[in-house]
Amino acid sequence: MDVLSSDLSHAELRDLLESLHDRYNRESFIEPDPISVPHSFTEQVDREIAGFMASTIAWGNRKAIVKSAHRMMQYMDNSPRDFVLNASTSELDFLRTYVHRTFNGEDFRQFVLSLRHIIERWGSIGGFFESSYEQYGDMRRVLSEFRREFFAMEHNPHAEKHLSSIDKGAACKRLNMYLRWMVRRDDRGVDFGLWRKIPMSALYLPLDIHTGRIGRQMGLLRRKQNDWKAVEEITASLREMCPEDPTRYDYSLFGLGISGDNL
């Protein structure tokens, strides 16, 4: 693995990424991954909310993430759209009993209220992202504006740590992963492709320890920190391989990184 970057030509590296994409971008990827949570719903706004909440707690052990995210949906009566828009004060207060690592019940309650604000104003989470992209044409600006709007209302400051800030140079892995889920579309049945007004070419790689490690070994990334500058560098490398859909290779890098498979 360590000699990949020096041994492979550009064409050979692209072929490798494509073969890994074919290996991991399959329906078998869904069940053990947090994307299984929005896949348990059929209505678009339910999927958007379930996906957003599942991606919010997506760090650490995947099995624990999936279990906690499904439990989160149970707290929302397995009707995320209805709960976000209509939960009573007592129902919102009950969320305070939830905890997943550092994401506590107060954070959960705040995220529901912030999503209510977004949905009441734009009709859906996708309504915000699509209209914002149409306005700015740059996902970097969209990520910045989303966080600003998400916390525009009076809120619990502790919740801010669970929504990364591109303005502070964060990699925004969970937001970029969520955007991949909602925007990417192909015939594999994993990503949803719900937000058609945002081109797949505009997406950025969800950079984490797995995609970063494999990306560096392949010579796609030189920067040592997993920050926004690294996200731009590795996404630029992947755009050279597939300009219209660079995050298709998230499967290649992440899948190889967590699987322990041989090439």
C-alpha positions in Angstrom: 0.0 0.0 0.0 2.8 2.5 0.8 4.2 2.2 -2.7 1.0 3.0 -4.5 1.7 6.7 -5.1 5.1 6.0 -6.7 4.2 2.9 -8.7 0.9 3.9 -10.3 0.3 6.2 -13.2 -2.6 8.6 -13.2 -4.6 6.2 -15.4 -3.7 3.2 -13.2 -4.7 5.1 -10.1 -8.1 6.0 -11.6 -8.6 2.4 -12.6 -7.9 1.3 -9.0 -10.3 3.9 -7.6 -13.0 2.7 -10.0 -12.5 -0.9 -9.1 -12.7 -0.1 -5.4 -15.8 2.0 -6.0 -17.4 -1.0 -7.7 -16.4 -3.2 -4.7 -17.9 -1.0 -2.0 -20.7 1.1 -3.6 -23.2 -1.7 -3.2 -26.4 -2.2 -1.2 -24.5 -4.4 1.2 -22.8 -1.1 2.3 -26.1 0.2 3.7 -27.0 -1.9 6.7 -23.8 -1.4 8.8 -23.5 2.3 7.9 -25.4 5.3 9.3 -27.0 5.8 5.9 -29.2 2.8 6.9 -31.1 5.2 9.2 -32.6 7.5 6.4 -33.0 4.3 4.3 -35.6 3.2 6.9 -38.0 5.9 5.7 -39.7 6.5 2.4 -40.9 10.2 2.5 -38.3 12.7 1.4 -38.4 15.1 4.4 -38.3 12.2 6.8 -35.2 10.9 5.0 -33.6 14.4 5.1 -34.1 14.8 8.8 -33.1 11.2 9.7 -30.0 11.5 7.5 -29.1 14.8 9.1 -29.4 13.5 12.6 -27.6 10.2 11.9 -24.7 12.1 10.2 -24.5 14.5 13.2 -23.5 11.7 15.5 -21.4 9.8 12.9 -18.0 9.6 14.6 -16.4 6.6 16.2 -17.7 3.1 16.1 -20.1 2.6 13.2 -22.1 -0.1 15.0 -22.7 2.2 18.0 -23.5 5.1 15.7 -26.2 3.1 13.8 -27.7 1.8 17.1 -27.8 5.3 18.6 -29.2 6.9 15.5 -32.1 4.4 15.3 -32.7 5.1 19.0 -32.8 8.8 18.1 -35.6 8.0 15.6 -37.5 6.2 18.3 -37.4 9.3 20.4 -38.9 11.1 17.5 -41.7 8.5 17.3 -40.2 7.2 14.0 -41.9 10.2 12.3 -39.1 12.7 12.1 -40.9 15.3 10.0 -44.0 15.3 12.2 -41.9 15.4 15.3 -39.7 18.3 14.2 -42.6 20.4 13.2 -45.2 19.5 15.9 -43.5 18.2 19.0 -44.9 19.7 22.2 -42.9 21.3 24.9 -43.1 18.1 27.0 -42.1 15.9 24.0 -39.1 18.2 23.4 -38.2 18.1 27.0 -38.1 14.3 27.0 -35.3 14.5 24.4 -33.1 15.6 27.3 -32.9 11.9 28.4 -31.0 11.0 25.2 -27.2 10.7 25.1 -24.7 9.5 22.5 -21.1 10.2 23.6 -20.8 14.0 23.8 -24.1 14.6 22.0 -26.5 15.0 24.9 -30.2 15.5 25.2 -29.9 19.3 25.3 -28.1 19.1 22.0 -30.8 16.8 20.6 -33.5 19.3 21.7 -31.6 22.2 20.2 -31.1 20.4 16.9 -34.8 19.7 16.6 -35.7 23.3 17.2 -33.1 24.5 14.7 -34.4 22.1 12.1 -37.9 23.3 12.8 -36.6 26.8 12.0 -35.0 25.7 8.8 -38.0 23.7 7.6 -40.6 26.4 8.5 -38.6 28.9 6.5 -37.5 26.8 3.5 -40.0 23.9 3.5 -37.3 21.3 4.0 -33.5 21.0 4.7 -33.1 20.4 1.0 -35.0 23.6 0.3 -32.3 25.5 2.2 -29.4 23.8 0.5 -30.8 24.0 -3.0 -31.8 27.6 -2.8 -28.5 28.5 -1.2 -26.5 26.8 -3.9 -28.5 28.5 -6.6 -27.7 31.8 -4.9 -24.0 31.3 -4.3 -22.9 28.5 -6.6 -20.2 27.4 -4.1 -20.7 24.6 -1.5 -18.1 26.3 0.7 -20.4 29.3 1.0 -23.4 27.1 1.4 -21.8 25.2 4.3 -21.0 28.5 6.0 -24.5 29.9 5.5 -26.2 26.7 6.7 -24.3 26.8 10.0 -25.1 30.5 10.4 -28.8 30.0 9.8 -28.9 26.8 11.9 -27.8 28.8 14.9 -29.5 32.1 14.0 -32.2 31.6 16.7 -31.5 31.7 20.4 -29.7 28.5 21.2 -27.7 26.4 23.6 -24.0 27.2 22.8 -23.0 23.6 23.7 -24.8 22.4 20.5 -22.4 24.4 18.3 -19.6 21.9 18.8 -21.7 19.3 16.9 -22.0 21.3 13.7 -18.5 21.9 12.2 -17.6 25.4 11.1 -15.9 25.7 7.7 -15.1 29.3 8.6 -12.9 27.9 11.4 -11.2 25.6 9.0 -12.9 22.4 10.0 -13.1 19.5 7.6 -16.9 19.3 8.0 -16.8 15.5 7.4 -20.3 14.8 8.7 -21.9 17.6 6.7 -20.0 16.6 3.5 -21.1 13.0 4.1 -24.7 14.1 4.5 -24.5 16.1 1.3 -23.1 13.1 -0.5 -26.1 11.1 0.7 -28.6 13.7 -0.4 -27.0 14.8 -3.7 -25.2 11.9 -5.3 -27.2 9.7 -7.6 -26.4 6.5 -9.5 -27.9 3.1 -10.0 -26.4 1.5 -6.9 -29.1 2.2 -4.4 -26.9 3.6 -1.7 -27.1 7.4 -2.0 -30.5 9.1 -2.4 -29.9 11.8 -5.1 -32.8 13.8 -3.7 -31.4 17.3 -4.3 -31.2 17.6 -8.1 -30.5 21.4 -8.1 -27.0 20.7 -6.7 -24.6 19.1 -9.1 -22.5 16.2 -7.9 -19.4 18.0 -9.2 -19.9 20.6 -6.4 -19.5 18.1 -3.6 -16.4 17.7 -1.3 -15.0 14.5 0.0 -16.1 13.6 3.6 -12.5 13.5 5.0 -11.9 11.4 8.1 -9.1 9.2 9.4 -9.8 6.4 7.0 -10.2 8.5 3.8 -7.2 10.6 4.8 -4.9 7.7 5.5 -5.7 5.9 2.3 -5.7 9.1 0.3 -2.2 9.9 1.5 -1.0 6.4 0.7 -2.3 6.8 -2.8 -0.6 10.2 -3.3 -4.0 12.0 -3.4 -3.3 14.1 -0.3 0.0 15.5 1.1 -1.3 17.8 3.8 -0.9 16.1 7.2 -3.9 17.7 9.0 -7.4 16.6 8.3 -8.8 20.1 8.0 -10.6 22.1 5.3 -7.4 22.7 3.3 -6.9 19.0 3.2 -10.5 18.5 2.0 -9.9 20.9 -0.9 -6.6 19.2 -1.8 -7.9 15.6 -1.9 -11.2 16.6 -3.6 -9.2 18.4 -6.3 -7.2 15.2 -6.8 -10.4 13.2 -7.1 -11.9 15.7 -9.5 -9.0 15.0 -11.8 -10.2 11.4 -11.9 -13.9 12.1 -12.2 -14.8 15.8 -12.6 -18.5 15.2 -12.7 -18.7 13.1 -9.5 -15.6 13.2 -7.3 -17.2 11.9 -4.1 -17.9 8.6 -5.8 -14.4 7.7 -4.6 -15.5 8.2 -1.0 -16.5 4.5 -1.3 -13.1 3.6 -2.6 -11.1 5.3 0.1 -13.4 4.7 3.1 -14.3 1.2 2.1 -10.7 0.1 1.8 -9.8 2.0 4.9 -12.2 0.2 7.2 -12.3 -3.2 5.5 -8.8 -4.4 5.9 -9.2 -5.9 2.4 -6.3 -6.6 0.1 -6.0 -4.9 -3.3 
